[in-house]
Amino acid sequence: MLYNMKMKYCFYLLIGSFLSFGIKAQTSSINLQVFGVKADLIREKVEDTLQKQFTEKGLKWPARYLFIRTYKYDKQLEVWVKNDWEEPFKLFKSYKVCITSGTIGPKRKEGDKQVPEGFYYINEFNPNSNYHLALGLNYPNSSDRMLSDVARRGGDIYIHGSCVSIGCIPLTDEVIEEVYVIAAASKARGQDFIPVHVYPVNFKVKKSFEYLRKFTEEPSYSSLAAQFKNAFYYFEEKRQLPVVMVNARGEYVVNAPEAKDNFYTEVRDSLNEDIAVKFGVADNVDRLPAFKEGNATFRNFLVSLEKDMAPLLPSGMHRIYLVVEFIIDKEGNTVHAQVTKGGAETINEKVIESFVNNCKWMPAIKENQPVASKLVQSLTIERPEED
């Protein structure tokens, strides 16, 4: 299941439109539902200071796109911004997180006092919070819902003020005022999904990484930590957000920095060996395939496919997950596809047909020659919620 761009489960940003009519017009435009009387006064208090800080760092206020990254062990929260979809994110400021509760590891049930770890987005602005101001996270996300205690997953996870908390991400009132106003401004400019990555540690800090190693002896957490590390270094390398998917087991699937040409797939070995031999699939390639019409078009294809399959869900089912594996020949055609996990019979047939008929690629390269290769893609088919 994708967590990216225009998809329901994505952590990437939605591109929004905004007309600039000078600073005063921009200021009034962010006075939306995210502000109340108290928060509007706070905006008036801090916005001039924020604008000056942005200018000093060569940034344009207000930011169109915002990304928040925070580290539990290091007690840090970073604010990254940009104004053009294609440009890299730039760090605006790092803030201190007051306190953290629990220890390394994800939140798995209500009352465990754990700060969640994972890939989230802001789904609530609360200007009248008991903790000064609050930005809600969409915990539990789809991975949490599969892996947490079904009866007691917990909820109400916020980035908030007052510098007190059990399980949230608390800041001082002064800091939350700045973060809240920056987030509100980006939302007003059209960013409906503001991504928030909550990591156990800052992987670039040696002391923190060494501390994390104490917790990775548990195989289930070792795998999760590896995906966090992949996402972290992808952003460090590209200053763009990675695509994050959730597979049928509730595990995150993140494009690693090593897979520089592919944000949406992992190479797998589970296709039938005879089929792989039949199509001459290479064991290792120097460059993985790339979707012929570009990454954005492939994302749109997946979104449309998931939407089109929703009416075919069996009666009584609201959501299913499936994994489709497919072979791309040396001409870039999808010549074979099969659903290896999950799904439902009619849906699986349609998904296979769609991949074979609609997916054209620039083939994989090995030793400067095009070769056949195999890829895998997770999908989530969900019935739309009724109004």
C-alpha positions, -999 to 999 in steps of 0.1 A, spaced: 0 0 0 15 33 -10 20 61 14 29 86 -12 18 118 -31 -19 117 -40 -26 84 -24 -48 79 6 -21 62 25 8 83 15 33 105 33 42 126 4 28 160 -2 -2 169 -23 6 197 -47 -15 227 -39 -22 260 -57 -17 294 -41 -19 329 -56 5 354 -40 -9 389 -36 19 402 -13 27 394 23 -6 407 37 -27 386 14 -6 356 22 -10 362 59 -47 365 58 -49 334 36 -36 311 63 -63 323 88 -83 291 82 -100 265 104 -65 257 118 -67 290 137 -90 302 164 -89 334 184 -60 323 205 -40 308 176 -47 338 154 -31 360 180 -2 336 182 2 338 144 3 376 145 30 373 172 53 349 155 48 353 118 71 384 114 98 365 132 94 334 111 94 354 79 127 371 89 142 337 98 131 322 65 147 352 46 179 349 65 182 313 54 173 320 18 139 305 21 106 318 9 78 324 34 53 308 36 65 274 26 44 255 1 57 221 12 66 210 48 82 178 61 88 171 98 114 146 110 118 137 146 141 114 166 130 98 199 164 91 215 180 123 203 150 144 214 151 165 182 124 177 158 135 190 123 114 212 101 122 209 63 106 232 37 105 239 0 83 258 -25 87 238 -57 77 201 -60 109 192 -79 134 211 -57 151 194 -27 139 201 8 160 225 29 163 224 66 147 254 83 154 246 119 160 219 144 140 221 177 145 203 210 118 178 221 112 184 258 109 148 270 101 113 256 84 84 273 89 47 268 119 34 250 132 24 215 105 5 196 71 12 180 38 18 199 18 -14 200 -10 -9 225 -28 17 245 -10 25 278 24 13 268 37 49 271 56 44 238 61 72 213 51 57 179 78 50 154 69 51 117 57 72 88 27 95 95 11 127 85 -7 155 103 -44 149 103 -56 174 129 -49 210 139 -61 218 174 -57 255 183 -76 250 216 -56 221 229 -51 217 267 -14 216 257 -13 251 242 -14 240 205 -14 206 190 -8 188 156 -24 154 155 -7 124 138 -26 97 120 -17 70 145 -25 42 141 -16 41 104 -22 10 83 9 -7 96 0 0 132 -35 -13 127 -21 -47 115 6 -51 141 -8 -35 172 -31 -49 198 -64 -51 180 -85 -42 211 -62 -15 225 -42 2 198 -44 36 214 -45 69 197 -45 107 202 -8 111 194 2 148 190 30 171 185 20 197 212 32 223 237 33 225 275 64 203 276 46 174 293 35 141 278 32 103 278 35 89 243 33 122 224 60 145 211 61 175 234 77 209 227 79 241 246 50 265 240 74 289 221 85 261 198 50 247 191 39 282 182 64 283 154 59 247 142 21 251 143 21 284 123 45 269 97 23 238 93 -9 259 91 7 281 64 16 250 43 -18 235 47 -34 268 35 -12 266 4 -27 232 -5 -6 207 14 -33 184 27 -8 157 38 21 170 58 45 141 63 60 133 97 87 106 100 92 95 136 125 76 139 140 59 169 174 77 165 193 100 143 212 75 122 240 99 115 249 103 152 273 75 161 263 74 198 226 72 189 232 45 163 252 24 187 224 27 213 199 15 187 219 -16 181 211 -29 216 174 -32 205 180 -48 171 188 -83 184 150 -89 182 145 -100 146 111 -83 142 125 -50 153 157 -54 134 137 -55 101 117 -24 111 149 -5 121 164 -14 87 135 2 69 138 33 90 175 35 81 167 31 44 142 59 45 165 81 65 194 78 41 172 81 10 162 115 23 198 124 33 210 115 -3 182 131 -23 165 156 0 132 141 -14 108 119 4 110 82 -2 79 62 -12 68 40 17 46 10 13 30 -15 36 30 -51 26 5 -78 35 22 -85 68 20 -49 79 57 -43 73 70 -11 58 87 -14 24 110 16 17 130 23 -15 166 20 -3 193 44 -15 209 15 -34 179 13 -57 185 47 -71 164 43 -102 133 28 -85 111 41 -58 83 16 -60 97 -19 -62 118 -45 -45 136 -72 -64 123 -106 -53 133 -142 -59 99 -158 -53 87 -160 -89 86 -195 -102 121 -205 -113 109 -221 -145 91 -190 -155 122 -169 -147 143 -192 -169 118 -191 -197 120 -153 -200 157 -152 -194 155 -132 -161 189 -119 -150 199 -127 -114 216 -94 -109 214 -62 -129 234 -30 -130 203 -8 -133 168 -17 -125 139 -10 -149 123 25 -149 87 32 -158 87 46 -193 64 75 -187 80 85 -154 75 79 -117 46 102 -114 27 84 -141 33 50 -124 20 64 -91 -11 76 -109 -15 42 -125 -14 25 -91 -39 50 -76 -64 45 -104 -59 7 -103 -67 6 -66 -97 28 -71 -110 7 -100 -107 -25 -81 -126 -13 -50 -161 -21 -64 -149 -57 -70 -143 -64 -33 -161 -94 -21 -193 -87 -1 -185 -80 35 -149 -71 29 -137 -35 32 -100 -40 25 -76 -65 10 -39 -65 4 -21 -82 -25 14 -85 -39 19 -88 -76 52 -99 -91 60 -94 -128 86 -99 -154 98 -71 -177 116 -84 -208 145 -67 -225 122 -47 -247 105 -32 -217 72 -51 -220 55 -67 -190 54 -102 -202 43 -121 -171 25 -112 -138 11 -131 -109 -4 -124 -75 18 -142 -50 0 -130 -18 -34 -119 -8 -61 -105 -30 -93 -121 -44 -99 -141 -75 -116 -115 -97 -95 -87 -85 -63 -107 -90 -72 -114 -126 -79 -77 -133 -47 -66 -117 -26 -90 -137 -43 -80 -169 -38 -43 -161 -1 -47 -154 6 -68 -185 -14 -45 -208 -6 -10 -194 29 -11 -179 57 -2 -203 93 2 -191 128 11 -199 144 -23 -193 170 -33 -168 206 -30 -178 234 -55 -172 269 -51 -186 255 -22 -208 229 -45 -224 191 -46 -218 180 -78 -199 148 -92 -185 141 -87 -148 115 -92 -122 99 -68 -98 72 -68 -71 45 -43 -61 22 -42 -31 -14 -29 -35 -42 -22 -11 -78 -23 -23 -101 -5 0 -138 3 -2 -144 40 1 -159 52 33 -195 62 31 -205 97 40 
